[in-house]
Amino acid sequence: MSPRKEQIGPADWWLRNGAWFIAITFLLLSGTFAFADDKSECLDGIKAIKAAVAKKPPKPVLDKLKRALDSAEQEEFEGDWDECVAAVRQAKLPKEKH
């Protein structure tokens, strides 16, 4: 005869697996928040670059802004938010004062 497997109840499951469940949930949620931050920063950066382009800066600055804007908009289209943030940062816009 083969030995019978032990039946585990919900309380036993939490004792054995609860810490893993909580850790995995925390990691998944923290990634979601970072994703939302990158998306927000990307979209705000694209708006800021467009506003800077509208001010008609000198040609070298305008060219740099347009390259950064093109790259950021492409990454926005692809949904690659961290790459979009990197493209926005290439524009080196001054920080907003709050």
N, C-alpha and C positions, 0 to 999 in steps of 0.2 A: 504494500500500500504506500501511496505517496503521502507525505505530510500535508495537512490542510493549511492553506494560507490563512493568516490571521485577518480577521475582519477589522477594519478601522472605521471609526466613526468621525463625524465632523470635528470634534474636539481634538482627536488624535491627529487628524490631517493638519489642523492649524499648528499644533505643536511641532510637527515634523516639517511642514512646508511653508508655514506662515511667514517666516523671516525672508525666504526666497521670494515669495509672492509680493511682499511689501517692497523689497529692494528692486525688483523688476518693475513694479508699478512706478516707483519713484524715478527710476532711470527713464522710463518712457515719458513720463510727464515733464521731466526737466528738459528733455529734448524738444518737446512740443513748445515749451516756453521760449527756448532759444530760437526755434524756427520762427515763432511769431515776432520776436524782437528783430531778427534779420530781415524779415519781410517788411516790417514797419520802417526800419532804417533805410532799406532799399528804396521804398516808395517815396519816403520823405526826401531822400537824397536826389532822386530823379527830379522831383519838383524844384528843389533848390538849384540844381544845375540848370534847369530850364529858365529859372528866374535870373540866374547869373548870365546866361546867354542872351536873354532879352535886354540886358543892360548894355549890350554891344561893347564888350571889353576890347582891348588891343588884340590884333590878329594872333600873336603867339598864344595868348591866354585863351582866346576864342577857340583856336584849333585844339588846344588841350581839353577844354570843356566839351567840345563836340565829340572828341574821341572817347572821353569818359562816358558821355551821355549815350553814345552808340553802343558801347560795351555794356553799360548798365541796362539799357532797354532790351538788349539781346538776352541777357541773363534773366531779366524779369519775364520775358516771353517763355524762356525755358523753365522758369520756376526754380532757378538755382540761386537762392537768396544770399548765401554767403559769398558767392562769386559776384553778385550784384553789389553787395556792400563793398567788396574790394574795389570794384570799378568806380563806385561813387567816391571812395577815398582817394582814388587817383586824381580826382578833380581838385583836391586840396582846397576845398572851400573853407572860409573862416567859420569857426564854431559860432552857433547862435547864442546870444546872451539871454538868460532867463531872468 
